[in-house]
Amino acid sequence: MEKDFDIVFVKPKKYEDCKKCVEYIKKDKIVHINLMDLDAKESQRILDYISGAVYIKEGEIVNPGENIFCTCLLYTSDAADEL
């Protein structure tokens, strides 16, 4: 059985915006995060926060480009059976 994946594109303007990203992660959505407009310190704070949510969901964060990150949730065979 195929599983459809939702991808959400987010461009946070401040640290508080990352809470919205975590809500998407909790709903098993792939989150594409563009941090190009933020300074290094703010970007790192956001990544640290989001990393916790991704870790809990047993996923990973990939870096396909400069200041661009995507969350990827990993599905085990048991989890795939539930889908």
C-alpha positions in Angstrom: 0.0 0.0 0.0 1.3 3.4 -1.0 1.6 6.2 1.5 1.1 9.9 0.5 3.4 12.3 2.1 2.6 16.0 2.8 5.4 18.5 2.4 5.1 21.8 4.2 7.4 24.7 3.2 8.3 27.0 6.0 10.5 30.2 6.1 10.8 31.2 9.8 11.3 34.9 10.5 12.1 34.4 14.2 12.7 31.7 16.7 9.0 31.5 17.8 8.1 30.4 14.3 9.7 27.0 14.8 6.9 25.9 17.1 4.7 25.7 13.9 7.3 23.5 12.4 7.1 21.1 15.3 3.4 20.9 15.0 3.8 19.8 11.4 6.4 17.2 12.5 4.0 15.9 15.1 1.5 15.3 12.3 4.1 13.3 10.3 4.6 15.9 7.6 7.8 16.5 5.9 8.9 20.0 6.7 11.2 22.0 4.3 12.8 24.8 6.3 14.4 27.8 4.6 16.7 29.6 7.0 18.3 31.9 4.5 17.1 35.1 6.0 18.2 34.4 9.5 21.6 34.9 11.1 23.7 31.9 12.2 22.8 32.1 15.8 19.0 32.2 15.2 19.2 29.5 12.6 21.1 27.2 15.1 18.5 27.8 17.8 15.7 26.8 15.4 17.5 23.7 14.3 18.2 22.7 17.8 14.6 23.0 18.8 13.3 21.2 15.7 16.0 18.4 16.1 14.4 17.4 19.4 11.0 16.9 17.7 12.6 14.9 14.8 14.5 12.8 17.3 11.3 11.9 19.2 9.7 10.9 15.9 12.7 8.8 15.1 13.4 10.8 12.0 16.3 12.8 10.6 17.1 16.2 9.2 18.8 16.4 5.8 20.6 19.5 4.4 19.9 19.6 0.6 21.4 23.1 0.3 22.8 26.2 2.0 20.6 27.1 5.0 17.9 24.7 3.7 16.8 21.7 5.8 14.2 19.0 5.4 12.8 16.8 8.1 12.4 13.1 7.1 10.5 10.7 9.2 11.6 7.1 9.1 9.1 4.4 8.9 9.9 0.9 10.1 8.2 -2.1 8.6 5.9 -2.2 11.7 5.0 1.4 11.3 4.4 1.0 7.6 1.9 -1.8 8.3 -0.1 0.6 10.4 -0.3 3.1 7.6 
